[in-house]
Amino acid sequence: MLPGPSGKMLGRVAVGRQHLGAEYLHLMNTRTLSMNNKTLLRIAFLLLLALVATLALRAQTPSQINILRPPAGAKVALVEFADLQCPDCARAAMLIEEASKAYNLPVVIYDFPLPQHPWSFEAAVIAHYLKTKSTPKNPLDIKYRLYIYENQPAITPQNLRSYVDKFAKANNVAIPFVVDPQGKFAAEVRKDKDKGIAANVQHTPTLYVVTAKTSGTPFVEVVDRNNLFNMIDQAIAETKNLPGKTETTTTAKKSAPAKK
């Protein structure tokens, strides 16, 4: 017959069990605290996002509200701050043109030439000159902007004028060698950029869907261009009862937007 465990041994086993139990409880408490901390962090993060969104809405300045408006008679429009030498502006240009045609929306373009782009200011001056030669049926300034974007990778400060001359010839329009002798168009470009600064523009392109609403949020920045058409749909729905020209709504939902 085998001898049974001594009292001392049983005592040690009992102590060991108590120790393991304490370790287990400590581990469970640590995990619970860790999970609680993660939950609290998630809640804090969501609250922070809500606060940022609220502050962004409240941060709409009078300058923004005055600048980010559709033209007279329109209820919805697109407003873009652009740099003709900006690669992302070139990528956005065709999408904006497509949206304008699909919805019959006016597009207001403000030039925002960046200091690191050596020929963008001169190109913008020529765009302002061509705007004086444009008609609703022949928007030369818009055609010129799209042409510049298309040829943007090949353009340099030295050959910009040769591209301008090619555009002039193809569109049967005279562009004088000295486009802006009095500095009128250069002043307009500077005024455009001042509006961008007043509207707190930080980059190009900066694109807004703007409405004629006088309450709530009359404009919203298009951060993800994949959402542009949905944002236009929402703006049209929100302004359908306002007086003014009714924008086109179409269920033939345009081709897939270019990614930003």
N, C-alpha and C positions, 0 to 999 in steps of 0.2 A: 504493500500500500504506500502510495506516494505521500510524502508529508504535505500538508496544506500550507498556504502562505502565512507567514508570521504576521503578527500585529504591526510590526514596524514596516513591513513591506506594504501591507494594506494602507497604512498611513501615507506612505510615499505615493502610492497610486492615487489616493484621494487628493493629495496636494497637487500632483501633476494634472489631474482633471480640472481642479480649480484654476490652475495656472493657464491651461489651454482655454478654459471657458472665458477667463478674463482677456486673454489675447484675442479670442474670437470677437468678444464684445467691443474691444478697442478697435479692431479692424472694421467691424460693421459701422461703428460710430464714425470712424474716419471716412468711410465710403459715403455714408449719409451726409456728412458735412461737405464732402467734395461735390456730391450731387446737388446739394442745396446751394452751394456757392456758384456752381455752373448755372443753375436756374436763376439765381439772383443776377448773375452777369448778363444772361439773356434778356431778362426783364429790363435791366438798366440800359442795355443796348437799344432795345425797342423804344424805351422812353426817350432816349437821346435822339433817335431818328425822328420821333414825333415832334420833339422840341425843335430840331433843326428845320423840319418842314414848316412848322408854325412860324419860326423866326424868318424863314425865307419869304413867306407870304406877307408878313408884316414889314419886311425890309423893302418892299416895293416903294421906290422913291417917287416923288412928284415928277422928276426928270424922266424916269422910266415910263411912267404912265403917259406923259405928254409925247414922248418919242415913239413908243411902241403902240401906235394906233394905225388902223387901216386908213387908206385915202378917203376923202370925202365921198359919201354915198355908198361905200362898201361896208359890209358887216363883218367880214372876215378877210384877212390878208396874211401874207407871209412877209416877214421883215428879216433881212439878212445883213449882217456885217461881214464883209468879205475883203480878201486880199487877192488880187489877180495873180500873184506869184505863189500863193499858198496851195500846195498839192491837195490838201483835203477839201479846199474850196472847189477845186477842179472836179474832185470825185462827187461832191454834193450838187454840182451845177445842173447836171442832167436830171437828177431826181426832182429838184426844185422846179425846173422847167416842166417836167412831166406832171407834177402835182398842180401847177398853175393852169395848165391846159385841161387836165381832167376835171377840175372843179371850177374853171373859169375864175380863178383867183388873181387879184393883183399881187405883184411882188414888188416890194420896196427894197432897193439895194442901197446900202450905205457903204462907201469905201472905207476900209480900215487898214491902210497899208502899214505893214510891220517894218520896223527899222532894219531888221536883218535881211530884208528883201530889196536888193538895190534897184530893180526896175519897176516895182509895183506902183510906186507913186506916179511915175510918168505914164504908165499904162492907164492908170485911173484917170489922169487928166484928159487923155485922149477919149476915154469912155464918156466923160462929161461933155466933151466937145461933140461927140457923135449923138448924144442925147438931144442936142439942139437941132440935129438934122433928121431925127426919127419921127415917124408917124405911127399911128396904131396899126396900120397895115404893114409897115416896114420899120420895125423897131431895131434900128441899126446898132444902138448901144448894146442891146441884149445879144444880137448876133455877134458883135465884136467881142463881148465878154466870153461867149461860148467858144469863139475862134481862138482867143488867147489861151483859154483853159486847155483846148485841144492841143495846141502847139507849145504849151508851157515848158515841157522838158527841154526843148531846143532853144528857147529864147534866152538871150543874154542882154545886158545893158548895151552892148555894141551892136547887136543885130535886131533889137526891138523895132526900130524904124522900118527895116526891110519887111518885117512881118506886117506892120501897119500898112505899108504901101501895097502889099499883096492883098490884104483885106479890102483896101479902098478900090483897087482895080476890079476885084471879083464882085464887089457890090455897087460899082459905078457911082462912087461918092468921092468928092475931092477932099483931101485932108491936107491942109497947108503944112509946109515944113515947120514953120513956127506956129504951133497950134494955139498958143495962149500968150500972146504978146503983152497983154495987160495983167496977166496973173489971175484972171477971173475964175477959170476952171480949177486952178490950183487952190484958190481960196475955198471953192466949193468942196474939194476933197478934204481940206483941213477941217471944214465945218462938219463934214460927215464923221470924221474921226473924233471930233469933239463930242458929237452926239453919242458915239460909241463909248467914250470915256464916261460921259454923264450917265449912260445906261449900265455902267459897270461891266462892259464887255472885257473879257480876259483873254480871248483867243479867237481865231478865225478857222472855219466859219462859225459864227454864232447866229443861230436861226431861231426865230420865234413864230408861233402861230398867234396872231393878234386879233382882237375882236373890238367891236364898238360898244361893248358892255361898259356900264358906268359903276357897277358894283361887283363884288366877288373878285375873281381873278380875270382881268381883261386880257391878259397875255400869258403865254407859257413857253418856256424855252424847250426846243426840241433837242434833248440830250442824246437820245438814240433815234437816228433817222429811220430805223425800221418801223418806228411808231408814228411816222409823220402822217400817213393817211388816216389812221384811227384818230389822231389828235384833231385833224381837220374835220372829220365827221362829227366829233364831239363839239367842236366850236360852232359848226353850222347848226347842230341841234340846239345848242344853248342860245343862239341868236335868232332863231327862226321867227320869233314874234317881234323882233326889233324892226323899226322902219328902215328902209334902204333896199339895195339890190340883193336879190336872193341868189346865193351861190349854187352852182350845179352840184347835185348829188347823183352819184352813179353807183350802180351795183356791179358794173363791170370793173371790178376793183383793180384796174391798173396792173402793170407788171410788178414783180417783186422788187421792193426798194433795194437800192444799193446799200451795202453795209457800210457803216461809218468806219 
